[in-house]
Amino acid sequence: MKHLSLEESSGDWKPNLSQQDCLVSAVGYLCHNYQLPDKRPCVIFYDRTNAWKSGGNGKSLLCTALQHVRPVHEISGKHLKKGDNQFAWAGYTPEKRVVVIQDIKAEFQFYSLYNQIEDAFTVEEKGKNKVTIPREMAPKIAITTNHTVDNQ
């Protein structure tokens, strides 16, 4: 985690300890089974600077590493639409404890995930019955992006 939190300072690369603590907390949250009773955060890994919008900062690598600790369901964020993503969760199975949405676009509307994050987790597939997973059993959600996320 130390290398993911490096920042350039006067020509030297030094760890940003605050950012490092944040990363450790986010990964720790995604790795354990405990669900906070009053809130369910969505972890967003994004580029920390506007200077590097091409990625390569280790966001996807970190989420891929989660697969060695927890069962993960990955969704390509590049294919998510602006609004309704009715079948976005297709293929999810309850034994997967973390859902990672990789590389969402700048125009992605974060609020469209509100019910999946805060309420029961609903999975709908074409030609199949809708499955609802109770809030306390719902997977944790992480997002990777090269852009800041607007929660409006």
Wavefront OBJ file of the C-alpha trace (Angstrom):
o trace
v 0.000 0.000 0.000
v 2.932 2.269 0.649
v 3.720 2.556 -3.071
v 0.102 3.385 -3.970
v 0.277 6.418 -1.703
v 3.521 7.920 -3.002
v 3.594 11.611 -3.894
v 6.285 13.681 -5.500
v 7.705 16.336 -3.222
v 10.666 18.462 -4.293
v 11.799 15.839 -6.802
v 11.516 13.016 -4.242
v 8.779 10.401 -3.906
v 7.449 10.137 -0.352
v 4.471 8.274 1.105
v 1.405 10.323 1.976
v 0.584 8.742 5.353
v -2.972 10.062 5.424
v -3.672 8.567 2.007
v -1.963 5.332 3.045
v -4.244 5.077 6.118
v -7.270 5.675 3.913
v -6.212 2.898 1.521
v -5.605 0.454 4.376
v -9.049 1.241 5.838
v -10.781 0.835 2.457
v -9.125 -2.495 1.699
v -9.739 -3.695 5.267
v -13.430 -2.848 4.931
v -13.687 -4.780 1.650
v -11.863 -7.800 3.114
v -14.036 -8.443 6.158
v -17.616 -9.723 6.514
v -18.884 -7.107 8.952
v -21.604 -4.819 7.615
v -21.986 -1.469 9.330
v -25.575 -1.362 10.635
v -26.217 2.315 9.902
v -24.415 2.756 6.566
v -22.830 0.820 3.724
v -20.016 2.778 2.114
v -19.053 2.319 -1.514
v -15.279 2.358 -1.923
v -14.113 4.448 -4.877
v -10.545 4.144 -6.109
v -9.693 7.083 -8.383
v -6.645 8.930 -9.652
v -5.473 11.353 -7.019
v -4.333 13.990 -9.476
v -5.647 15.609 -12.630
v -2.187 15.338 -14.175
v -2.493 11.569 -14.811
v -5.873 10.722 -16.316
v -4.561 7.707 -18.200
v -4.614 5.426 -15.169
v -1.699 3.236 -14.193
v -1.870 4.132 -10.504
v -2.742 0.604 -9.324
v -6.518 0.879 -8.804
v -7.437 -2.170 -10.865
v -4.421 -4.088 -9.588
v -5.551 -3.509 -6.013
v -9.071 -4.715 -6.813
v -7.712 -7.753 -8.639
v -5.652 -8.592 -5.550
v -8.912 -8.665 -3.542
v -9.872 -11.800 -5.490
v -7.181 -13.676 -3.569
v -8.875 -12.803 -0.285
v -12.597 -12.543 -1.078
v -14.891 -13.869 -3.821
v -15.262 -10.937 -6.252
v -17.750 -10.237 -9.039
v -16.373 -7.813 -11.636
v -18.442 -5.549 -13.869
v -17.040 -3.472 -16.699
v -17.988 0.119 -15.973
v -17.274 1.101 -19.559
v -20.542 -0.511 -20.605
v -22.732 1.048 -17.922
v -25.133 3.646 -19.209
v -25.850 7.030 -17.719
v -29.088 6.068 -16.004
v -30.859 2.745 -15.658
v -28.595 -0.297 -15.630
v -31.278 -2.905 -15.028
v -29.164 -5.916 -15.978
v -25.760 -4.600 -14.832
v -25.556 -7.133 -11.994
v -26.354 -10.156 -14.200
v -24.121 -13.089 -13.357
v -23.722 -12.097 -9.709
v -24.085 -14.988 -7.261
v -24.541 -14.634 -3.469
v -21.223 -16.264 -2.566
v -19.433 -13.276 -4.134
v -18.848 -10.847 -1.274
v -17.460 -7.872 -3.203
v -18.648 -6.325 -6.469
v -16.010 -4.312 -8.320
v -17.138 -1.971 -11.072
v -14.017 -1.358 -13.149
v -13.277 1.864 -15.047
v -16.499 3.852 -14.907
v -16.699 6.774 -17.316
v -16.749 10.440 -16.296
v -20.457 10.784 -17.133
v -21.503 7.818 -14.965
v -24.307 8.816 -12.606
v -23.241 7.551 -9.191
v -26.664 8.140 -7.642
v -28.014 5.330 -9.853
v -26.259 2.922 -7.431
v -27.914 4.340 -4.324
v -30.435 1.534 -3.774
v -27.873 -1.193 -4.456
v -25.543 0.351 -1.883
v -28.002 1.374 0.833
v -30.884 -1.103 0.515
v -31.310 -4.753 -0.391
v -29.167 -5.850 -3.334
v -31.301 -6.716 -6.364
v -30.018 -8.818 -9.245
v -32.012 -9.035 -12.442
v -31.118 -11.138 -15.462
v -32.886 -11.317 -18.791
v -35.466 -14.118 -18.813
v -35.021 -14.920 -15.092
v -36.775 -13.923 -11.889
v -35.395 -10.984 -9.948
v -33.347 -12.031 -6.889
v -33.193 -9.773 -3.826
v -30.404 -10.197 -1.295
v -31.136 -8.688 2.138
v -29.132 -5.618 3.114
v -27.171 -7.455 5.815
v -26.053 -10.115 3.285
v -25.473 -7.752 0.358
v -21.990 -7.531 -1.162
v -19.727 -4.579 -0.647
v -19.228 -2.406 -3.716
v -15.982 -0.901 -5.003
v -15.496 1.277 -8.073
v -12.387 2.152 -10.054
v -12.225 5.220 -12.267
v -9.812 7.704 -13.794
v -12.192 10.548 -12.908
v -13.631 12.119 -9.800
v -17.146 10.902 -9.040
v -20.055 13.293 -8.678
v -22.588 11.940 -6.191
v -25.435 14.063 -7.537
l 1 2 3 4 5 6 7 8 9 10 11 12 13 14 15 16 17 18 19 20 21 22 23 24 25 26 27 28 29 30 31 32 33 34 35 36 37 38 39 40 41 42 43 44 45 46 47 48 49 50 51 52 53 54 55 56 57 58 59 60 61 62 63 64 65 66 67 68 69 70 71 72 73 74 75 76 77 78 79 80 81 82 83 84 85 86 87 88 89 90 91 92 93 94 95 96 97 98 99 100 101 102 103 104 105 106 107 108 109 110 111 112 113 114 115 116 117 118 119 120 121 122 123 124 125 126 127 128 129 130 131 132 133 134 135 136 137 138 139 140 141 142 143 144 145 146 147 148 149 150 151 152
